[in-house]
């Protein structure tokens, strides 16, 4: 029987990308429903393939009754999300998919790169860097990786459309020598980079890649779009560069591109784009750079794959 899916905040960058990707679900979905969590009382309009659809505000827990799955695509947490928590407290078996990876929901959700456990009903889409790392490690696992490090660099779009607009304003203000008025997560990112806490990423990595010790750092960058990560792996023996490349070329969801590789080339691509792997002189250390459109990879496309396993 086709399912009813409710999307919270379909007009965000995440929500719009999800709507564009939803056609891949085909006949699995019989009905779409929408709510927004902005504090104003106005209805919004979502542009669906079938035509425009009204998006009323969340007014209470009853708004979620009848939904087979709830997808969160919000840019930020508001008091309206508390109605969702109240509903989930009374309906713990409801399918929940958190595209926003809210801290308030971490105790309820499990990170996923597309895989769904037999007893799992409530998940969060894992960070694009973890999606890419899992694909690389999956095909290189037979080489005996001992561990590694992952340096994640996030763009402003990870925090939604407003953050992208603020970044543009910050750039103009700094160019003019003016004081920067608004912040992104409390930071000035224009012409700047800020190292931030990576504990959540570290925790998710231990769940997604339990057999690979991975040290992670996270940086917020002055880029508008495109997620970037530098992955390093160590091996207990010398590995062959040609063999490594041949194996990576067979990896699902991975595309090796030539250098120079620009972050500008990533948006709207459905794969994690990686640089040709670089090896140390003794052949035991491997490094490569991964780039992805995080609204799609580790975003909407990953969400669709998860839903296919849940519905």
ABEGO torsion letter per residue (X at the ends): XBBBBBBBGAABAAAAAAAAAAAAAEAABABBBBBBABABABBBBBBBAAEBBBBBBBABAAAABGBABBBBABABBBAAAAAAAAAAAABAABBBBBAAGBAAAAAABBBBAGBBBAABABBBBBBAAAAAAAAAAAAAAAAGBAEBBBBBBBBAAAAEAAAAAAAAAAAAAAAAGBBBABBBGGBBABGBBBBBBAAAAAAAAAAABAABBBBBBBBBBABABEBBBBBBBBBABBBBAAAAAAAAAABBGBBBBBOBBBAAAABGBABBBBBBBBBBAAGABBBBBBBBBAAABGBAAAAAAAAAAAX
